[in-house]
Amino acid sequence: MPRDPQRKNRLPKPANAATDEGAVFEIAYLIRRLGFKSDEIINLSGQSPNRLIAIQILLYARKSDRFNYNRLILDSLVDIISFGKAKDAL
């Protein structure tokens, strides 16, 4: 039998602390299509999840506190990594 919780307002913690950038984008996009509008929804639905993930990968591989990045080169690398077209639905 589970023991009684020590705190009444205790909330469950997510099993995965990492953010799924693609899921956030899709949800914001769908919410916007349903007619909801806010600055946060517009911001989230306007961000490319591919670009966000590409930036995270580059900064994870080479920490910015130890490496200097030329902004144009970083943007070019992100563009190359995040390039892709959606497959047609079957």
C-alpha positions in Angstrom: 0.0 0.0 0.0 1.5 3.4 -0.9 2.4 5.7 1.9 0.6 9.0 2.5 2.2 11.9 0.7 4.1 14.2 3.0 3.0 17.3 1.1 -0.5 17.8 -0.1 0.4 20.1 -3.1 3.0 17.8 -4.5 3.0 17.6 -8.3 4.4 14.7 -10.4 7.6 15.4 -12.2 7.9 14.8 -15.9 9.8 11.6 -16.8 11.6 13.4 -19.6 13.0 16.9 -18.7 14.0 17.6 -22.3 11.8 19.7 -24.5 10.5 18.2 -27.7 10.9 21.2 -29.9 8.9 19.6 -32.8 6.0 18.9 -30.5 6.0 22.5 -29.1 6.0 23.9 -32.6 3.2 21.6 -33.8 1.0 22.4 -30.8 1.5 26.1 -31.1 0.8 25.9 -34.9 -2.4 24.0 -34.3 -3.5 26.4 -31.5 -2.9 29.3 -33.9 -4.9 27.6 -36.6 -7.8 27.2 -34.2 -7.9 31.0 -33.8 -6.1 31.6 -30.5 -3.6 34.5 -30.6 -1.0 35.7 -28.1 2.5 36.9 -28.4 3.8 33.6 -27.0 1.8 31.5 -29.5 3.0 33.6 -32.4 6.5 33.3 -31.2 6.4 29.5 -30.7 4.6 28.9 -34.0 7.1 31.1 -35.9 10.2 29.3 -34.6 11.7 26.5 -36.7 12.2 23.4 -34.5 14.9 22.2 -36.9 16.9 25.5 -36.3 16.5 25.3 -32.6 17.7 21.7 -32.5 20.6 22.5 -34.8 21.7 25.4 -32.6 21.5 23.2 -29.5 23.6 20.5 -31.2 26.3 22.9 -32.2 26.5 24.5 -28.8 26.5 21.2 -27.1 29.4 19.9 -29.2 31.5 23.0 -28.7 30.6 25.0 -25.6 30.3 28.7 -26.2 32.4 29.4 -23.0 35.4 27.7 -24.7 34.8 28.6 -28.4 34.1 31.8 -30.2 31.5 31.6 -33.0 31.3 33.9 -36.0 27.6 34.7 -36.2 27.4 34.4 -40.0 29.2 31.0 -40.0 27.0 29.8 -37.2 23.9 30.8 -39.0 25.2 29.1 -42.2 25.8 25.9 -40.3 22.4 26.0 -38.7 20.8 26.6 -42.2 22.7 23.5 -43.6 21.8 21.2 -40.7 18.2 22.3 -40.5 17.5 22.1 -44.2 14.9 19.6 -45.2 11.5 19.3 -46.8 8.5 17.5 -45.4 7.7 14.2 -47.0 4.4 14.0 -48.7 1.7 12.2 -46.7 0.8 8.8 -48.1 
